[in-house]
């Protein structure tokens, strides 16, 4: 099959339960957040994208160590494979937002999660295509053919990309300002606000929060602190996944962890944002933390989770294996939580 031949992810993709070959059961019967050397070795045996983030976030290696590994993301493994699939004009999948998941937007989102160095010229070119070929409406971008709408979820994604990668374009500030001004009364965002929605959406809110956080890092501006705190409070008010009216789980799909998350919210993605933002731990997230912890297998790893149906260039973690991505993500969240345990509610 050609290198960039598009593959279809089936609608139902099981969560595997197989034990990884060569990884001992290091955590049998233990109920803590510690990591055995075998698990860390297993993570660092993975793709450079997994390896450098493990070195930085779990092994706490010196910056020069993980930076050297990070530089390999665009030269080997998943990162190189995605970069090699770029179209001649700088896009991917011959589209800006579609097709899902091979378009420019979703390929760049995955490259950002892999930790591709922000100076990568191919990624910068792709970001520039998003800004140059979009319709601009009310300070934001519209990537939908035949529909002139600056949808909040998409603009959050675009802001995360043009802020993470070294894109010098004043229009990024316009997107940030549009999102800051577009909060709903309950503190979050909803891409259906133009249709009269009055309650924020978790899907939209998490994409906007990720975008504003990257923009804050890029600019050093504290102007978004209120908006970020407001969106985080919206999630915490719902204990990250529960109805504020009934206390029931809002969507059972949120209790399983997907990578890549695409545009979808789930509990892992929400908790990962709080950890990434170094947010204060809050007792209202304790149930979400317990959910993450409860998904840990007896061997100390996490399943790789389901894949969202759609077209892909390749599957990141094929076969009957546990998930390096979800294991890395979960350990980061649990370490952040255990190192900053909140006080019980008064």
C-alpha positions in Angstrom: 0.0 0.0 0.0 1.4 3.5 -0.8 2.9 5.4 2.1 0.0 7.9 2.3 -2.8 5.7 1.2 -5.9 6.6 3.2 -7.3 3.9 5.5 -10.8 3.7 6.9 -11.1 3.3 10.7 -14.1 1.1 11.4 -17.0 2.5 13.4 -16.6 -0.1 16.2 -13.0 -0.6 17.3 -12.6 -2.7 20.4 -10.6 -1.8 23.5 -7.9 -4.5 23.7 -7.1 -6.5 26.8 -3.9 -8.2 25.7 -0.8 -8.1 27.9 2.2 -6.5 26.1 4.9 -8.9 25.2 7.8 -8.6 27.5 6.2 -6.3 30.1 5.9 -7.9 33.5 2.9 -7.4 35.8 4.6 -4.7 37.9 1.6 -3.4 39.7 -0.5 -6.4 40.6 -2.5 -5.7 43.7 -1.2 -2.2 44.2 -3.4 0.8 44.5 -1.1 3.8 44.1 0.3 6.0 41.3 3.9 4.7 41.3 5.5 3.6 38.1 7.7 0.6 37.7 10.9 0.7 35.7 9.4 -1.8 33.2 6.5 0.5 32.4 8.8 3.5 31.9 11.1 1.3 29.7 8.1 0.2 27.7 7.0 3.8 27.1 10.5 4.9 26.1 10.7 2.0 23.7 7.9 3.7 21.7 7.7 6.3 19.0 9.9 9.4 19.5 6.7 11.3 20.3 6.0 9.1 23.3 9.7 8.9 24.3 10.4 12.6 24.6 7.2 13.3 26.6 8.0 10.4 28.9 11.5 11.8 29.4 10.2 15.2 30.2 7.1 14.5 32.2 7.7 11.2 33.9 11.5 10.7 34.1 12.1 14.4 34.6 15.2 14.3 32.4 17.3 17.4 31.8 15.9 19.7 29.0 18.8 18.9 26.7 17.9 15.2 26.9 14.3 15.3 26.0 14.8 18.2 23.5 17.2 16.0 21.6 14.6 13.2 21.5 11.9 15.7 20.5 13.9 16.8 17.5 13.4 13.3 16.1 9.6 13.6 16.0 9.8 15.1 12.5 12.5 12.8 11.3 11.3 9.4 12.3 8.1 7.5 13.2 4.6 8.9 13.3 5.7 12.5 12.8 7.7 11.9 9.7 5.0 9.7 8.2 2.5 12.5 8.6 4.8 15.1 7.3 5.5 13.0 4.3 1.8 12.9 3.5 1.6 16.7 3.0 0.2 17.9 -0.3 2.4 20.0 -2.6 0.5 23.2 -1.8 1.1 22.8 2.0 -2.3 21.2 2.9 -3.1 17.6 3.9 -5.8 15.5 2.5 -6.5 18.2 -0.1 -8.7 20.0 2.4 -8.7 22.5 5.2 -11.1 20.9 7.7 -12.3 17.9 5.8 -12.0 15.1 5.1 -11.9 13.8 8.7 -9.2 12.8 9.8 -6.7 13.4 7.0 -7.4 17.2 6.5 -4.9 19.9 7.2 -6.6 20.8 10.5 -6.7 17.3 12.0 -3.2 16.3 10.7 -1.8 19.4 12.4 -3.7 18.8 15.6 -2.1 15.4 15.7 1.3 16.7 15.0 0.9 19.2 17.8 0.0 16.4 20.2 3.0 14.5 19.1 5.1 17.5 20.1 6.6 18.2 16.7 9.0 21.1 17.2 7.1 24.4 16.6 9.7 25.6 14.1 8.9 22.8 11.6 8.6 24.5 8.3 6.0 22.0 6.9 3.7 22.5 9.8 4.1 26.3 9.6 3.2 26.2 5.9 0.1 24.2 6.8 -1.0 26.7 9.4 -0.5 29.5 7.0 -2.8 27.7 4.5 -5.5 27.6 7.2 -5.3 31.3 7.8 -4.9 32.3 4.1 -7.6 30.1 2.6 -10.2 30.6 5.4 -13.2 33.0 5.2 -12.9 35.6 7.9 -16.0 36.4 9.8 -16.4 38.5 12.9 -12.7 38.1 13.7 -12.6 34.3 13.3 -12.1 31.7 10.6 -14.7 29.8 8.7 -13.5 26.6 7.1 -16.8 25.2 6.0 -17.6 25.2 2.3 -20.9 27.1 1.7 -21.3 28.2 5.3 -19.9 31.4 6.5 -19.7 30.8 10.2 -16.8 31.4 12.7 -17.6 28.3 14.7 -16.1 28.4 18.2 -14.8 24.8 18.3 -12.9 25.1 15.0 -11.5 28.5 16.0 -10.2 27.0 19.2 -8.5 24.3 17.2 -7.0 26.9 14.8 -5.8 29.1 17.6 -4.1 26.1 19.3 -2.2 25.4 16.0 -1.1 28.9 15.0 -0.1 29.6 18.6 1.9 26.3 19.1 3.7 26.4 15.8 5.9 29.4 15.0 3.4 31.3 12.9 3.9 35.1 12.9 0.5 36.4 11.9 -1.5 39.1 13.6 -4.7 37.2 12.7 -4.1 34.8 15.6 -4.7 37.6 18.0 -8.1 38.3 16.3 -9.1 34.7 16.8 -8.2 34.9 20.5 -10.1 38.1 20.9 -13.2 36.6 19.2 -13.1 33.5 21.5 -12.6 35.6 24.7 -15.6 37.6 23.8 -17.7 34.6 22.9 -18.1 33.0 26.3 -21.6 32.0 27.4 -23.1 33.0 30.7 -22.2 29.7 32.3 -18.6 30.2 31.5 -17.9 28.0 28.6 -18.4 28.0 24.8 -20.8 26.3 22.4 -20.5 26.0 18.7 -24.3 26.0 18.4 -24.6 29.5 20.0 -25.6 31.0 16.7 -28.7 28.7 16.8 -29.7 29.9 20.2 -27.9 27.4 22.5 -27.8 28.7 26.1 -25.7 26.0 27.8 -22.0 25.5 27.0 -20.7 22.4 25.3 -17.9 20.3 26.7 -16.7 19.5 23.1 -16.4 23.2 22.2 -15.1 24.3 25.6 -12.2 22.0 25.7 -11.1 23.0 22.2 -11.3 26.7 23.1 -9.4 26.1 26.3 -6.6 24.3 24.6 -6.4 27.2 22.0 -6.4 29.9 24.6 -3.7 28.1 26.7 -1.4 27.8 23.7 -2.0 31.5 22.8 -1.2 32.5 26.4 2.1 30.6 26.2 2.9 32.1 22.8 2.2 35.7 23.7 2.8 35.7 27.5 -0.4 37.6 27.8 -2.5 37.3 31.0 -5.5 38.7 29.2 -7.0 35.2 28.8 -6.6 34.2 32.4 -10.2 35.0 33.2 -11.6 33.2 30.2 -9.5 30.1 30.9 -10.5 30.0 34.5 -14.1 30.5 33.5 -14.0 27.5 31.1 -12.3 25.3 33.7 -14.9 26.3 36.3 -17.6 25.2 33.9 -16.1 21.8 33.7 -15.5 21.5 37.4 -19.0 22.6 38.2 -20.0 19.4 36.3 -17.3 17.4 38.1 -15.8 17.0 34.6 -18.6 14.7 33.3 -21.8 14.8 35.3 -25.0 16.6 34.8 -25.4 19.7 37.1 -29.1 18.9 37.3 -29.3 15.1 37.9 -25.7 14.1 38.8 -25.8 11.4 36.1 -23.1 10.9 33.6 -23.7 13.3 30.7 -22.4 11.0 28.0 -21.1 7.5 28.6 -18.6 7.8 25.8 -16.8 10.4 27.9 -15.8 7.6 30.4 -13.7 5.9 27.7 -10.5 7.5 26.5 -9.7 8.1 22.9 -6.5 9.1 21.2 -6.4 11.1 19.1 -9.4 12.8 20.6 -10.2 14.8 17.4 -12.9 17.3 18.3 -14.5 15.1 21.0 -14.4 15.7 24.7 -13.8 12.9 27.2 -12.7 12.8 30.8 -9.1 12.1 30.1 -8.9 15.1 27.7 -10.5 17.3 30.3 -8.2 16.2 33.0 -5.2 16.4 30.7 -6.0 20.1 30.1 -6.1 20.9 33.8 -2.8 19.1 34.2 -1.2 20.8 31.2 -2.4 24.2 32.5 -1.0 23.5 36.0 -4.4 24.3 37.3 -5.0 24.1 41.1 -6.4 20.7 42.0 -10.0 20.9 42.9 -12.0 18.3 45.0 -14.8 18.5 42.4 -12.5 16.6 40.0 -11.9 13.8 42.4 -14.4 11.5 40.8 -12.8 12.1 37.4 -9.4 11.2 38.8 -10.9 8.0 40.3 -12.4 7.2 36.9 -8.9 7.5 35.3 -7.3 5.4 38.0 -10.0 2.8 37.7 -9.2 2.2 34.1 -5.7 1.0 35.0 -5.0 -2.6 34.1 -3.4 -5.1 36.5 -0.1 -4.7 34.6 -0.1 -1.0 35.3 -1.0 0.1 31.8 -4.1 1.6 30.2 -6.0 0.3 27.1 -5.5 2.2 23.9 -9.2 3.0 23.6 -11.5 3.3 20.6 -10.7 5.1 17.4 -13.2 7.6 16.0 -14.5 6.4 12.6 -13.1 8.2 9.6 -10.2 8.2 7.1 -6.6 8.1 8.5 -3.2 7.9 6.9 -2.3 5.1 9.3 -3.3 3.8 12.7 -1.0 5.0 15.5 -1.2 1.9 17.7 -2.3 -1.1 15.5 -2.9 -4.6 16.7 -3.9 -6.1 20.0 -1.8 -4.0 22.4 -2.4 -1.7 25.3 -2.0 2.0 24.7 1.2 3.9 25.2 -0.6 7.2 24.6 -3.3 6.6 27.2 -0.7 5.2 29.6 1.4 8.3 29.3 -1.6 10.6 29.5 -3.0 8.9 32.6 0.3 8.8 34.5 0.8 12.5 33.9 -2.7 13.3 35.2 -2.3 11.1 38.3 1.1 12.4 39.1 -0.2 16.0 38.9 -3.1 15.1 41.1 -1.2 13.2 43.7 1.5 15.9 43.9 -1.1 18.7 44.5 -3.8 16.9 46.4 -6.8 19.3 47.1 -8.2 19.9 50.5 -11.5 18.2 51.2 -14.6 20.4 50.7 -15.6 22.4 53.8 
